[in-house]
């Protein structure tokens, strides 16, 4: 495994992290026994950067990690998130990044993870009802108390990042980024580099679309992707052709489409550390090997050409999801 450093520290994080959400939340049918095997294999592969959140499977994702973490605490840099209140009637209970709620949320996460300190604690979204300075100020108190080591934000605007960073150093900014989702390139990626913040792309494989293995017709009822525009019939032909095009480039490169897509993300800067999610050991190993792939200028140009040929990919979020994305 290749490693990159967290922000302006000397802490080595695996260049390919692990998004743990999909093990028992959002995608397909949960299989926690297989999930445990994936976590164990991640340790064996040297994947030490794990990402979860208190809202994933209503806390059960953190609990699952808590079955593995205590015995491997020195081998895992654990990141989790707060902000969405617990589910009620099958729906998230709303966003709350108030100082009072942060104090409650962190204790629950520590208990579920079975650890006395969280390595990286993110505000899952920017709460429009709470000044970001108040949120980060409360998070900084957790650092002072020894319950959290480093702070992060998720899906934050450049303005919010600057305001937050002025209160306490922000070590990581997490947002969606992939071959298909490029909105952070103009402002956010350069800002993170300027401020010495690690950028953590989630869904770096576009939730499976760029792997050339996803058939949206086979997604089971309840799969989160079925609620998103990009995974509807309207865009299926375009995205299937796009995936085939990426796979053809990958074949010439001697790797899989998923590996090519991850190598592309890594090539966008040394401060990027993607966290692809998987619930299968096969794909975990495949993702890990992407860290060793180096792309040429010709490879990058070929990818841009196929993206230009099939541009009608659809939006990444629906209106309801966009309500929680900070743009101010």
C-alpha positions as CSV (number, residue, x, y, z in Angstrom):
1,X,0.0,0.0,0.0
2,X,1.1,3.5,-0.8
3,X,0.7,6.2,1.9
4,X,-0.1,9.9,2.0
5,X,0.1,12.3,5.0
6,X,-2.8,13.8,6.7
7,X,-2.9,17.6,6.3
8,X,0.2,19.2,7.8
9,X,1.1,16.3,9.9
10,X,3.5,13.3,9.6
11,X,0.6,10.8,10.0
12,X,0.6,8.2,7.2
13,X,-2.8,7.4,5.7
14,X,-3.3,4.7,3.1
15,X,-3.6,6.4,-0.3
16,X,-6.8,4.3,-0.8
17,X,-9.0,4.5,2.3
18,X,-12.1,2.6,3.1
19,X,-15.6,4.0,3.0
20,X,-17.4,1.7,5.5
21,X,-21.0,3.0,4.9
22,X,-21.9,0.4,2.2
23,X,-21.2,-2.6,4.4
24,X,-24.6,-2.2,6.1
25,X,-26.2,1.0,4.9
26,X,-27.6,2.5,1.7
27,X,-26.5,-0.1,-1.0
28,X,-28.0,-3.5,-1.6
29,X,-28.5,-6.1,1.2
30,X,-26.4,-5.8,4.3
31,X,-24.1,-8.8,5.1
32,X,-22.4,-8.0,8.4
33,X,-20.4,-11.3,8.5
34,X,-18.9,-10.5,5.2
35,X,-18.4,-6.9,6.3
36,X,-16.3,-8.1,9.2
37,X,-14.1,-10.0,6.8
38,X,-13.7,-6.9,4.7
39,X,-12.6,-4.9,7.7
40,X,-10.1,-7.6,8.7
41,X,-8.8,-7.8,5.1
42,X,-8.4,-4.1,5.0
43,X,-6.0,-4.3,8.0
44,X,-4.0,-7.0,6.3
45,X,-3.8,-4.9,3.1
46,X,-2.5,-1.9,5.1
47,X,-5.7,0.2,4.5
48,X,-5.6,2.2,7.7
49,X,-7.9,5.1,6.9
50,X,-11.5,4.1,7.6
51,X,-14.5,6.3,7.3
52,X,-18.0,6.0,8.9
53,X,-20.7,8.2,10.4
54,X,-23.1,8.0,13.3
55,X,-26.1,8.1,10.9
56,X,-25.0,5.1,8.8
57,X,-27.4,2.2,9.6
58,X,-28.6,4.4,12.5
59,X,-25.4,3.7,14.5
60,X,-24.9,0.1,13.5
61,X,-22.1,0.9,11.1
62,X,-20.0,2.3,14.0
63,X,-21.0,-0.7,16.1
64,X,-19.8,-3.0,13.4
65,X,-16.4,-1.3,13.3
66,X,-16.4,-1.4,17.1
67,X,-16.2,-5.2,16.9
68,X,-12.8,-4.9,15.1
69,X,-11.3,-1.6,16.2
70,X,-10.3,-2.2,19.9
71,X,-7.9,-5.1,19.0
72,X,-6.5,-3.2,16.1
73,X,-6.5,0.4,17.4
74,X,-2.9,1.1,16.5
75,X,-3.6,-0.1,12.9
76,X,-6.6,2.1,12.1
77,X,-7.1,5.8,11.8
78,X,-10.8,6.1,12.4
79,X,-12.9,8.9,11.0
80,X,-16.5,9.4,11.8
81,X,-19.1,12.1,11.4
82,X,-21.9,13.8,13.4
83,X,-24.7,16.1,12.4
84,X,-27.7,14.1,11.3
85,X,-30.0,13.1,14.1
86,X,-31.2,9.6,14.5
87,X,-33.7,8.1,12.1
88,X,-37.4,8.4,12.8
89,X,-39.9,6.5,10.7
90,X,-37.1,5.4,8.4
91,X,-35.9,9.0,7.7
92,X,-33.0,11.0,9.1
93,X,-34.1,13.2,11.9
94,X,-32.7,16.4,10.5
95,X,-29.4,18.3,10.7
96,X,-28.1,19.5,14.1
97,X,-24.6,20.8,14.4
98,X,-25.2,22.8,17.6
99,X,-22.6,22.7,20.4
100,X,-25.1,21.0,22.7
101,X,-25.8,18.2,20.2
102,X,-22.1,17.7,19.4
103,X,-21.4,16.9,23.0
104,X,-24.1,14.2,22.9
105,X,-23.1,12.8,19.5
106,X,-19.5,12.3,20.3
107,X,-20.2,10.2,23.4
108,X,-22.4,7.9,21.4
109,X,-19.8,7.5,18.7
110,X,-17.0,6.8,21.2
111,X,-19.2,4.1,22.8
112,X,-20.2,2.4,19.6
113,X,-16.7,2.4,18.2
114,X,-15.3,1.2,21.6
115,X,-12.5,3.7,21.6
116,X,-11.6,6.6,23.9
117,X,-10.6,8.9,21.0
118,X,-11.8,9.5,17.5
119,X,-8.9,10.3,15.1
120,X,-10.8,12.5,12.7
121,X,-14.2,14.0,13.6
122,X,-16.2,15.6,10.7
123,X,-19.3,17.8,10.7
124,X,-21.3,15.7,8.3
125,X,-22.8,18.8,6.7
126,X,-22.8,22.6,7.4
127,X,-25.8,23.5,9.5
128,X,-27.4,26.6,8.1
129,X,-29.0,27.3,11.5
130,X,-25.7,27.3,13.4
131,X,-22.7,29.6,12.5
132,X,-19.8,27.4,11.5
133,X,-17.6,29.1,14.0
134,X,-19.9,27.8,16.8
135,X,-19.8,24.3,15.4
136,X,-16.0,24.2,15.0
137,X,-15.5,25.9,18.4
138,X,-17.4,23.1,20.0
139,X,-15.5,20.5,18.0
140,X,-12.2,22.2,19.1
141,X,-13.3,21.7,22.7
142,X,-13.4,17.9,22.0
143,X,-9.8,18.1,20.8
144,X,-8.8,19.9,24.0
145,X,-10.6,17.2,26.1
146,X,-8.7,14.5,24.3
147,X,-11.8,12.9,22.8
148,X,-10.9,13.9,19.2
149,X,-7.6,14.3,17.5
150,X,-8.3,16.2,14.3
151,X,-11.3,18.0,12.8
152,X,-12.9,17.8,9.4
153,X,-15.9,19.1,7.4
154,X,-18.0,17.5,4.7
155,X,-19.6,19.1,1.6
156,X,-18.6,22.5,2.8
157,X,-18.2,25.7,0.6
158,X,-15.0,27.6,0.3
159,X,-16.3,30.4,2.5
160,X,-17.3,27.9,5.3
161,X,-13.9,26.2,5.1
162,X,-12.1,29.5,5.5
163,X,-14.3,30.6,8.4
164,X,-13.9,27.2,10.1
165,X,-10.2,27.0,9.6
166,X,-9.8,30.4,11.3
167,X,-11.3,29.0,14.5
168,X,-9.3,25.7,14.6
169,X,-7.2,24.0,11.9
170,X,-9.3,21.8,9.6
171,X,-7.4,18.7,8.7
172,X,-9.7,17.2,6.1
173,X,-12.5,18.2,3.8
174,X,-14.7,15.4,2.5
175,X,-16.8,15.9,-0.7
176,X,-18.0,13.8,-3.6
177,X,-15.4,13.7,-6.4
178,X,-14.9,11.4,-9.3
179,X,-14.5,11.3,-13.1
180,X,-18.2,12.2,-13.2
181,X,-18.4,14.7,-10.3
182,X,-16.0,17.6,-10.8
183,X,-17.6,20.5,-9.0
184,X,-14.8,20.9,-6.5
185,X,-12.0,21.4,-9.0
186,X,-12.3,25.1,-9.6
187,X,-12.2,26.4,-6.0
188,X,-12.3,23.7,-3.3
189,X,-9.3,21.6,-4.4
190,X,-7.0,24.6,-4.7
191,X,-8.2,26.0,-1.4
192,X,-7.4,22.7,0.4
193,X,-4.0,22.7,-1.1
194,X,-3.4,26.3,0.0
195,X,-4.5,25.7,3.6
196,X,-2.8,22.4,3.9
197,X,-6.1,20.4,4.2
198,X,-6.4,16.8,3.0
199,X,-9.2,16.4,0.5
200,X,-11.1,13.2,0.9
201,X,-13.2,12.2,-2.1
202,X,-16.2,10.0,-1.3
203,X,-17.9,8.1,-4.1
204,X,-14.7,8.2,-6.2
205,X,-16.2,5.5,-8.4
206,X,-19.4,7.4,-8.9
207,X,-21.2,4.9,-6.7
208,X,-20.2,2.2,-9.1
209,X,-21.1,3.8,-12.4
210,X,-17.5,4.1,-13.7
211,X,-16.6,0.5,-12.9
212,X,-18.4,-1.0,-15.9
213,X,-19.9,-3.6,-13.5
214,X,-23.1,-1.8,-12.4
215,X,-26.4,-2.6,-13.9
216,X,-29.0,-0.2,-12.5
217,X,-31.8,-2.6,-13.6
218,X,-30.5,-5.0,-11.0
219,X,-30.4,-2.6,-8.0
220,X,-32.6,-4.0,-5.3
221,X,-35.5,-1.9,-3.9
222,X,-34.3,0.4,-1.2
223,X,-30.9,1.0,-2.7
224,X,-30.0,4.6,-2.1
225,X,-28.9,5.1,-5.7
226,X,-32.4,4.6,-7.1
227,X,-33.3,8.0,-5.6
228,X,-30.6,9.9,-7.5
229,X,-31.0,11.4,-11.0
230,X,-27.8,9.8,-12.4
231,X,-29.1,6.3,-11.8
232,X,-32.4,6.7,-13.7
233,X,-33.3,5.3,-17.1
234,X,-32.9,8.7,-18.7
235,X,-29.2,8.5,-18.4
236,X,-28.7,4.8,-18.5
237,X,-27.6,4.6,-22.2
238,X,-25.1,7.4,-21.9
239,X,-23.6,6.1,-18.7
240,X,-23.4,2.6,-19.9
241,X,-21.5,3.8,-23.0
242,X,-19.3,6.0,-20.8
243,X,-18.4,3.0,-18.6
244,X,-17.6,0.9,-21.6
245,X,-15.3,3.6,-22.8
246,X,-13.5,3.9,-19.5
247,X,-13.2,0.1,-19.4
248,X,-11.6,0.0,-22.9
249,X,-8.9,2.5,-21.7
250,X,-8.3,0.4,-18.6
251,X,-7.9,-2.8,-20.6
252,X,-5.2,-1.1,-22.7
253,X,-3.6,0.0,-19.4
254,X,-3.8,-3.5,-18.0
255,X,-6.1,-2.7,-15.1
256,X,-9.8,-2.6,-14.3
257,X,-12.1,0.4,-14.9
258,X,-12.4,0.9,-11.1
259,X,-8.6,1.0,-10.7
260,X,-8.2,3.4,-13.6
261,X,-10.9,5.7,-12.0
262,X,-9.2,5.6,-8.6
263,X,-5.8,6.2,-10.2
264,X,-7.2,9.3,-11.9
265,X,-8.4,10.7,-8.6
266,X,-5.0,10.1,-7.0
267,X,-3.4,11.8,-9.9
268,X,-5.2,15.1,-9.1
269,X,-2.9,15.9,-6.2
270,X,-0.9,14.5,-3.4
271,X,-3.4,15.9,-0.9
272,X,-6.2,13.7,-2.1
273,X,-7.1,10.5,-0.3
274,X,-10.1,8.7,-1.8
275,X,-12.3,6.4,0.3
276,X,-14.1,4.0,-2.0
277,X,-16.6,1.8,-0.3
278,X,-17.1,-1.9,-0.8
279,X,-18.6,-4.9,0.9
280,X,-16.7,-7.5,-1.0
281,X,-13.1,-8.6,-0.4
282,X,-12.5,-9.0,-4.2
283,X,-13.2,-5.3,-4.8
284,X,-11.3,-4.2,-1.7
285,X,-8.2,-5.8,-3.1
286,X,-8.8,-4.4,-6.5
287,X,-9.2,-0.9,-5.0
288,X,-6.1,-1.2,-2.9
289,X,-4.0,-2.1,-6.0
290,X,-5.0,1.1,-7.7
291,X,-2.6,3.0,-5.6
292,X,0.3,1.5,-7.6
293,X,-1.0,2.6,-11.0
294,X,0.6,5.6,-12.6
295,X,-1.2,7.4,-15.4
296,X,0.5,9.1,-18.4
297,X,-0.6,12.3,-20.0
298,X,-2.0,10.1,-22.8
299,X,-4.1,8.2,-20.3
300,X,-5.5,11.4,-18.9
301,X,-6.3,12.8,-22.3
302,X,-8.0,9.5,-23.3
303,X,-10.3,9.7,-20.3
304,X,-11.2,13.3,-21.0
305,X,-12.0,12.4,-24.5
306,X,-14.5,9.6,-23.5
307,X,-16.1,11.9,-20.9
308,X,-16.6,14.6,-23.6
309,X,-18.1,12.0,-25.9
310,X,-20.7,10.9,-23.3
311,X,-21.5,14.1,-21.3
312,X,-25.1,13.4,-20.4
313,X,-24.4,11.7,-17.1
314,X,-27.2,13.2,-14.9
315,X,-26.9,15.0,-11.6
316,X,-25.3,13.4,-8.6
317,X,-28.1,14.4,-6.1
318,X,-31.8,15.0,-6.1
319,X,-33.3,18.2,-4.7
320,X,-33.8,16.8,-1.2
321,X,-30.1,15.8,-0.9
322,X,-28.9,19.1,-2.3
323,X,-30.6,20.9,0.6
324,X,-27.8,19.7,2.8
325,X,-24.9,20.8,0.5
326,X,-23.3,24.0,1.6
327,X,-22.9,26.5,-1.2
328,X,-22.5,29.8,0.7
